[in-house]
Amino acid sequence: MRVEVNFQEQIMFILTATFVIGLTDPKVAFIMQGVWFAARTVFSFMYSKCGPKARLPGALTMDLVYLASLYYQVVSIKALL
């Protein structure tokens, strides 16, 4: 149950970010969505096969995507205003 709630929280943020960024720069939005999807896949695979400590590469990559998406959202909103 906790995994599902965690995924739902994250997917809503990344989809909203993709939409906002996609309004001004669809290529960046597509790349960020693809990197996040790959990182989430690595995170899930490593966690299920190797345990909690092995999920670090996927988690760090997702965190970098979140930080980058925050920046690009601000840039996109400024461009729209």
C-alpha positions, 0 to 999 in steps of 0.5 A: 500500500505504501508503494502505491501511495508513494507512486501516486504522489510522485506521478501527479507531480511529474505529470503536472510538471511535464504539462507546465514545461510542455507548454513552452518547451515540449522537447525538454518535457519529453526528455525529463519524463523519459529520464524520470520513467527510466529512473523509476524503473531502475528504482523499482527493479533494484529495490525488488532484486537487491534490497532497499540500499540498491535503489539509490541510483534510481532515487538520486536520478528522480531527485535530480529530475524533480529539481530540474523540473522545478527550475523549468516550471518557473522558467515556463511560467515566466515565459507564459506571463 
